[in-house]
């Protein structure tokens, strides 16, 4: 497409959106600033628009809470809106008892209009459940505020990402201007859902029908509607109540779990986001790391505030909802560009200042954090096969390893010691975002030195992690371990935990996998001579190190 054609297309898209929304007038009812605290949401109404700063048009949705007049909130909050829920800031709870059922859909859905709400009826044999279209769309598609914004845009999914299906691998490429939350790319569940949404034609068609239904509606406010995908053979876990007059009819309040039908992706699928970076923490050139105060761990959600373009996101992931896609393999997130930064240290003594978060796009004039609220993003109970710990990878010895090896050889000459092996190994890559596991000079995994031996026929291990590239404030003494299980398996658990804790020992993991854990402090490089500090010779330092190792071994058996 030529540039002029592309610009014309963009103008038409913007004109369609502005034209449709401009036909709607701002509806009566006040705009909420916060959710009312701990009262029931008794009605979710239609969507209308309102002009905000810079004459922009923004969709809002009517809501009513028990004991409060009808009001409205930004429509991006649809993922949070479930009938009869209570809210406390950004936390949603359900205080009342509900029936929980599971069904497998055996035939196509039927449309109905109930309590001024577009709904669908699903069947399993003679049993029927009725679900509002908004709740069904929330559970199938609208898992976060961004996907909700995308659904109400004329260019829909096409404006968010494109699918590059050329070659042996299929790549989902986010547009450079996409505001899809990067936090989602850390979630296996969110990535699987994204893959299903963009590559399954039925899912894509159904998602785009949300805006199509909006366009077709001629009223001044829109009762949410869409065309669901074929739901036969889908399974749902549902919360609600049985009809008082018909026990074969169930009124759904909330969808708890969705099991979609099978779909063959054919190719390996990867995801690429141009804004995703791997942060590499480096030491400050002047040796002084900047210090920042603690941030508010739970900012107050303010619907009338404006997010700042350069503020951090207020990330909230509600647990409990699950969307199971049709395949067990994960969607691969492609490596990103590296960004070397000096990470600041946090001042623990300073009390955090109260902060606010807001809904919408960040602007240069905004001051609030941008709310990034989502369901189906926590992987706590993601079903995985038990993984055997990986064999520690042996790497080329470093200069520091040769010193360690020399000390161990001398230690083994003492009575009751028997040497087994000494290795230079690579610290494992963490599953979290910590980058301290990499040596800041080489950008390779940092090394650790491991000496296997026995003392009085008791198998022991000494581990020394090479942190010579990190400044002196990072302390990490050697450790003497006696593993309570297979030595290599225990070693992998201990070192993985150390890596994930930013190259610090994890005492709880050490205690879980080890029968012996003894700290070995490095000897000082100086000694006192006639009241003055003088540097030890290399030989004197090695002797002090051997004595420290020997004391730790004997202390472990006392």
C-alpha positions in Angstrom: 0.0 0.0 0.0 1.3 3.4 -0.9 1.9 6.0 1.8 -0.9 8.3 0.6 -3.3 5.4 0.5 -2.3 4.3 4.0 -2.8 7.9 5.3 -6.2 8.1 3.6 -7.2 4.8 5.2 -6.1 6.0 8.6 -8.2 9.2 8.2 -11.2 7.1 7.2 -10.9 4.9 10.2 -10.6 7.8 12.6 -13.5 9.5 10.8 -15.7 6.4 11.2 -14.9 6.2 14.9 -15.5 9.9 15.5 -18.6 10.0 13.3 -20.2 7.1 15.1 -19.3 8.2 18.6 -20.2 11.9 17.8 -23.8 10.8 17.1 -24.1 9.7 20.7 -24.7 12.3 23.4 -23.4 12.2 26.9 -26.0 10.3 28.9 -27.4 11.4 32.2 -25.8 10.1 35.4 -22.7 11.2 37.2 -19.2 10.0 36.5 -17.7 8.1 39.3 -14.3 8.9 40.7 -13.9 5.6 42.5 -15.9 2.4 42.9 -18.2 2.7 46.0 -16.6 0.7 48.8 -18.0 -2.8 49.5 -21.5 -2.4 48.0 -23.0 -4.6 45.3 -22.9 -3.8 41.6 -26.5 -4.3 40.8 -26.7 -3.2 37.1 -24.4 -3.0 34.1 -26.0 -0.9 31.5 -25.4 0.5 28.0 -22.3 2.2 26.5 -22.3 5.9 25.5 -19.7 8.5 25.0 -18.4 11.7 26.4 -16.1 14.4 25.2 -12.9 14.7 27.4 -9.7 16.7 27.3 -8.7 18.0 23.8 -12.2 17.3 22.5 -11.5 13.5 22.4 -14.4 11.1 22.4 -14.3 8.4 25.0 -16.7 5.5 25.6 -18.3 5.1 29.1 -20.5 2.4 30.5 -23.5 2.8 32.8 -23.3 1.1 36.2 -25.4 1.2 39.3 -24.4 0.2 42.8 -26.8 -0.7 45.6 -27.9 2.5 47.4 -26.4 4.7 44.8 -27.8 6.5 41.7 -27.0 5.4 38.2 -23.5 6.5 37.1 -20.8 5.7 34.6 -17.2 4.6 34.4 -14.7 4.2 31.5 -15.7 1.3 29.2 -12.2 -0.1 29.4 -13.1 -1.4 32.9 -15.5 -4.0 31.4 -13.0 -6.8 32.5 -13.6 -5.7 36.1 -17.4 -5.5 35.9 -19.3 -8.6 37.2 -22.8 -8.3 38.6 -23.2 -8.5 42.4 -19.5 -8.0 43.0 -18.1 -5.7 45.7 -15.1 -3.4 45.1 -12.4 -2.0 47.3 -10.1 0.2 45.2 -9.0 -2.3 42.5 -9.9 -5.5 44.3 -13.1 -7.3 43.3 -14.8 -9.7 45.7 -17.9 -11.8 45.8 -19.4 -11.8 49.3 -22.4 -14.0 48.7 -22.8 -17.7 48.1 -23.4 -18.9 44.5 -24.1 -22.2 42.8 -21.1 -23.5 40.8 -21.8 -25.8 37.8 -19.9 -27.1 34.8 -21.5 -27.7 31.3 -20.4 -28.9 27.9 -22.2 -27.2 25.1 -23.9 -29.7 22.9 -25.5 -27.4 20.3 -25.5 -23.9 18.9 -26.4 -20.9 21.0 -29.7 -19.0 21.0 -30.1 -15.3 21.4 -32.4 -13.7 23.9 -33.1 -10.2 25.4 -33.5 -10.4 29.2 -33.7 -7.5 31.7 -32.8 -5.0 29.0 -29.6 -7.0 28.3 -28.5 -8.9 25.1 -27.9 -12.5 26.2 -27.3 -16.0 24.8 -28.7 -19.4 25.9 -26.3 -22.3 25.8 -27.5 -25.9 26.1 -26.2 -29.2 27.4 -29.0 -31.6 26.3 -32.2 -30.3 28.0 -30.3 -28.1 30.5 -30.0 -24.4 29.6 -27.8 -21.6 30.9 -28.4 -17.9 30.1 -25.4 -15.6 30.0 -25.2 -11.9 29.2 -23.3 -11.1 26.0 -21.0 -8.8 27.9 -20.1 -11.5 30.4 -19.5 -14.0 27.6 -17.3 -11.5 25.7 -15.5 -10.6 28.9 -14.6 -14.3 29.5 -13.7 -15.1 25.9 -12.0 -11.9 24.8 -11.9 -8.9 27.1 -9.3 -10.1 29.5 -7.6 -6.7 30.1 -8.2 -3.0 29.6 -6.2 -2.9 26.3 -8.2 -5.7 24.6 -11.4 -3.9 25.6 -10.1 -0.6 24.0 -9.1 -2.6 20.9 -12.6 -4.1 20.6 -14.1 -0.6 20.5 -11.8 0.6 17.8 -12.7 0.5 14.1 -9.4 -1.1 13.1 -9.7 -3.7 15.9 -7.1 -6.4 16.0 -5.4 -5.2 12.8 -4.5 -2.0 14.6 -2.9 -4.0 17.4 -0.8 -6.6 15.7 -0.2 -8.3 12.3 0.4 -12.0 11.6 3.5 -12.9 9.6 2.8 -16.3 8.3 5.6 -16.5 5.7 8.1 -19.2 6.3 8.3 -22.1 8.7 7.3 -20.1 11.7 4.3 -17.9 12.3 5.1 -14.6 14.0 2.7 -12.3 15.7 4.2 -8.8 15.3 2.8 -6.0 17.5 2.6 -2.6 15.8 5.2 -0.1 17.0 2.4 2.2 18.4 0.5 -0.7 20.1 -0.2 -0.1 23.8 -0.7 -3.8 24.5 0.7 -4.3 28.0 4.1 -5.9 28.0 3.3 -7.5 31.3 1.1 -10.0 29.4 4.1 -11.3 27.5 5.4 -12.7 30.8 2.3 -14.8 31.2 2.0 -18.2 29.5 -1.8 -18.0 29.7 -2.0 -14.5 28.2 0.3 -15.5 25.4 -1.7 -18.6 24.6 -4.9 -16.6 24.6 -3.3 -14.0 22.3 -2.2 -16.7 19.9 -5.7 -18.2 19.8 -7.3 -14.8 19.3 -5.2 -13.7 16.4 -4.8 -17.1 14.5 -8.2 -18.8 15.0 -10.5 -17.3 12.3 -13.6 -17.9 14.3 -12.1 -16.1 17.3 -10.9 -13.2 15.2 -14.2 -12.8 13.4 -16.2 -12.9 16.7 -13.9 -10.3 18.3 -14.2 -7.9 15.4 -18.0 -8.3 15.5 -18.1 -6.2 18.7 -17.3 -3.1 16.8 -19.5 -4.1 13.9 -22.5 -4.5 16.2 -21.7 -1.0 17.6 -21.7 0.4 14.1 -25.0 -1.1 13.2 -26.8 0.2 16.3 -28.7 3.4 15.6 -29.7 4.3 19.2 -28.0 7.1 21.3 -26.5 4.4 23.6 -25.5 0.9 22.8 -26.5 -2.3 24.6 -23.4 -4.5 24.3 -23.7 -7.2 21.7 -21.5 -9.4 19.5 -21.6 -12.6 17.5 -20.0 -15.4 19.6 -17.8 -18.0 17.9 -19.2 -21.5 17.4 -19.4 -22.8 21.0 -20.4 -26.4 20.4 -18.1 -28.8 22.5 -16.8 -25.9 24.6 -16.9 -26.4 28.3 -17.6 -23.7 30.9 -17.4 -23.5 34.7 -20.2 -21.1 35.8 -21.3 -19.2 38.9 -24.9 -18.1 39.4 -28.3 -19.5 40.5 -31.0 -21.8 39.2 -34.2 -20.3 38.0 -36.9 -20.3 40.8 -39.5 -21.8 38.5 -37.4 -24.0 36.2 -34.6 -26.2 37.6 -33.4 -26.9 34.0 -32.5 -23.2 33.6 -29.4 -21.6 35.2 -28.8 -17.8 35.3 -25.1 -17.1 35.0 -23.6 -14.3 37.1 -19.9 -15.0 36.3 -17.9 -17.3 34.0 -15.1 -18.9 36.1 -13.4 -21.1 33.5 -13.5 -21.5 29.7 -12.3 -24.6 27.8 -12.2 -23.7 24.1 -12.4 -26.4 21.3 -9.4 -27.7 19.4 -7.7 -25.7 16.7 -4.6 -26.7 14.7 -2.0 -24.0 14.5 0.1 -26.1 12.0 3.3 -24.0 12.7 5.3 -22.9 15.7 4.0 -19.5 16.8 6.2 -16.7 18.2 5.3 -13.2 19.5 7.4 -10.1 18.8 6.8 -6.7 20.5 9.2 -3.9 19.4 8.9 -2.2 22.8 10.0 -5.2 24.8 13.5 -4.9 26.1 15.8 -7.1 28.2 17.2 -4.8 30.9 20.8 -5.4 31.8 21.8 -4.0 35.1 25.2 -2.3 35.0 27.3 -0.7 37.7 27.5 3.1 37.7 30.8 4.5 36.4 31.3 6.7 39.5 30.5 3.8 41.8 27.4 5.5 43.2 24.0 4.0 42.4 21.1 6.5 42.4 18.6 6.1 45.2 14.9 6.3 44.9 12.1 6.2 47.5 9.6 3.3 47.7 6.6 3.6 45.5 3.0 3.3 46.7 2.3 -0.5 46.5 -1.5 0.1 46.0 -2.3 3.4 44.3 -5.9 4.7 44.6 -7.8 4.2 41.3 -9.2 7.5 40.2 -11.4 7.4 37.1 -11.1 11.2 36.6 -7.3 11.3 36.7 -5.1 11.2 33.7 -2.2 8.6 33.3 1.3 10.0 32.7 3.0 8.9 29.6 6.3 8.1 31.4 4.8 6.9 34.7 5.1 3.2 35.7 2.0 1.0 35.1 -0.2 0.0 38.1 -0.2 -3.8 37.3 -3.1 -5.7 38.9 -3.8 -9.4 37.9 -7.0 -10.8 39.3 -6.7 -14.5 40.1 -9.3 -17.2 39.7 -10.4 -17.0 36.1 -9.0 -19.4 33.6 -9.1 -19.6 29.8 -7.8 -22.9 28.5 -6.7 -22.9 24.9 -6.6 -26.0 22.7 -2.9 -26.8 22.9 -0.4 -27.4 25.7 2.6 -26.0 24.0 3.6 -22.4 24.9 3.6 -19.4 22.6 7.3 -18.4 22.3 8.1 -14.7 23.0 11.0 -13.6 20.8 14.1 -12.1 22.4 14.2 -8.4 22.6 16.8 -5.7 22.3 19.1 -5.3 25.3 19.1 -2.1 27.3 21.9 -1.4 29.8 20.9 0.8 32.6 22.1 1.6 36.1 19.3 0.3 38.3 18.7 2.5 41.4 18.7 1.3 44.9 15.5 1.7 47.0 15.6 3.6 50.2 13.7 1.3 52.6 13.5 3.9 55.4 11.5 6.4 53.4 7.7 6.0 53.6 6.1 5.8 50.1 4.0 8.8 49.1 0.3 8.1 48.3 -0.2 7.7 44.5 -3.1 7.3 42.1 -3.7 5.2 39.0 -5.9 6.1 36.1 -7.6 4.5 33.1 -6.6 5.3 29.6 -3.5 6.2 27.5 -0.7 8.0 29.2 -0.2 11.7 28.2 2.7 14.1 28.6 0.5 16.2 31.0 -0.8 13.2 33.0 0.5 12.5 36.5 -1.1 9.2 37.5 0.1 5.6 36.9 -1.6 3.9 34.0 -3.9 1.0 35.2 -3.0 -2.3 33.7 -5.7 -4.6 35.1 -6.2 -8.1 33.8 -7.7 -11.6 34.3 -6.2 -14.8 33.0 -2.6 -13.5 33.5 -1.4 -15.3 36.6 0.3 -18.7 35.9 0.2 -20.0 39.5 -1.7 -23.2 38.7 -0.6 -23.5 35.1 -0.5 -27.3 34.5 3.1 -28.3 33.8 4.9 -31.6 33.7 7.3 -32.0 36.6 10.7 -30.9 35.3 13.9 -32.7 36.1 16.6 -30.2 37.1 19.0 -29.5 34.3 22.5 -30.8 34.5 24.8 -28.0 35.5 26.7 -26.8 32.5 30.5 -26.9 32.8 32.2 -23.9 31.3 35.8 -22.8 30.6 37.7 -22.1 33.8 38.3 -18.5 34.8 41.2 -16.9 36.6 39.2 -16.8 39.8 38.4 -20.5 39.4 42.1 -21.4 39.2 42.6 -19.6 42.6 39.6 -21.5 44.1 40.9 -24.8 42.6 44.4 -24.2 44.1 42.9 -23.6 47.6 40.7 -26.7 47.4 43.7 -28.8 46.4 45.6 -27.6 49.6 42.5 -28.2 51.7 42.3 -31.8 50.5 45.8 -32.5 51.9 44.5 -32.1 55.4 43.5 -35.2 57.4 40.1 -36.9 56.8 39.5 -35.1 53.5 39.0 -36.9 50.2 38.6 -35.0 46.9 36.0 -36.0 44.3 36.0 -33.2 41.7 36.2 -29.5 41.3 34.2 -27.8 38.5 33.6 -24.4 36.9 29.9 -24.2 36.1 27.4 -21.6 34.7 24.7 -20.2 36.9 21.3 -21.1 35.6 19.0 -18.6 33.9 16.2 -17.5 36.2 12.5 -17.8 35.3 11.9 -14.2 36.5 13.2 -11.0 35.0 16.4 -10.8 37.1 19.4 -10.1 34.9 22.1 -10.2 37.7 22.8 -13.8 36.7 24.8 -12.4 33.7 28.4 -11.2 34.1 28.2 -7.5 33.3 31.4 -7.6 31.3 30.9 -10.6 29.1 27.1 -10.8 29.2 27.4 -14.6 29.6 26.0 -16.4 32.5 28.3 -15.8 35.5 30.2 -18.8 36.8 30.2 -20.6 40.1 32.9 -22.9 41.4 31.9 -26.2 42.9 34.1 -28.6 44.9 32.8 -32.1 45.7 34.6 -34.0 48.4 34.0 -36.0 51.6 35.2 -35.3 55.1 35.2 -38.4 57.4 33.3 -40.1 54.6 30.5 -37.6 54.7 29.8 -36.1 51.2 30.0 -32.3 51.2 30.1 -29.5 48.6 31.7 -26.0 48.7 30.2 -23.4 46.3 31.8 -20.1 45.4 29.9 -17.7 43.0 32.1 -15.3 41.0 30.8 -11.8 41.6 34.0 -10.0 40.9 32.3 -7.9 38.2 29.8 -6.4 40.8 30.7 -3.6 43.2 31.7 -4.3 46.8 28.2 -3.6 48.2 27.0 -6.9 46.8 28.0 -9.5 49.4 27.8 -13.2 48.8 29.9 -15.5 50.9 30.8 -19.1 50.0 28.5 -21.9 51.2 29.2 -25.4 52.5 26.3 -27.7 51.6 25.5 -31.3 52.5 22.6 -32.3 50.2 19.7 -34.3 51.6 19.0 -35.9 48.2 20.8 -36.5 45.0 23.7 -34.0 45.0 23.4 -32.7 41.4 19.6 -32.3 41.7 19.9 -30.4 45.0 22.7 -28.3 43.5 20.4 -27.2 40.6 17.6 -26.2 42.9 19.9 -24.2 45.1 21.6 -22.4 42.3 18.4 -21.7 40.4 17.0 -20.1 43.5 20.2 -18.1 44.0 19.9 -16.8 40.4 16.3 -15.8 40.8 17.0 -13.9 44.0 19.4 -11.6 42.1 22.5 -13.8 43.0 21.8 -14.0 46.7 21.4 -17.2 48.6 17.8 -18.3 49.3 17.8 -19.6 52.8 14.4 -21.3 52.5 15.4 -23.3 49.4 18.8 -24.1 50.9 17.1 -25.5 54.0 14.6 -27.5 51.9 17.2 -29.3 49.8 20.2 -29.5 52.1 21.0 -31.3 55.4 24.0 -29.0 56.0 24.2 -25.3 55.3 27.2 -23.3 56.6 28.1 -19.8 55.6 31.8 -19.3 54.8 32.9 -15.6 55.0 35.8 -14.6 52.7 38.9 -13.8 54.7 40.0 -10.2 54.8 42.6 -9.1 52.2 44.4 -7.2 55.1 45.9 -8.2 58.4 46.9 -6.2 61.5 50.6 -5.8 62.1 51.6 -3.6 65.1 48.2 -2.1 65.1 48.2 -1.2 61.4 46.4 -2.8 58.4 48.7 -4.3 55.8 47.8 -6.3 52.7 48.3 -10.1 53.0 50.5 -11.8 50.5 48.8 -14.1 48.0 50.1 -17.1 50.0 48.8 -15.7 53.3 45.4 -15.0 51.8 45.2 -18.6 50.4 46.1 -20.0 53.9 43.4 -17.9 55.5 40.9 -19.1 53.0 41.9 -22.8 53.6 41.5 -22.2 57.4 38.0 -20.6 56.9 36.9 -23.7 54.8 38.3 -26.1 57.4 36.6 -24.3 60.3 33.2 -24.4 58.4 33.5 -28.1 57.7 34.3 -29.0 61.3 31.5 -26.6 62.5 29.0 -28.4 60.3 29.7 -31.7 62.1 29.8 -30.4 65.6 
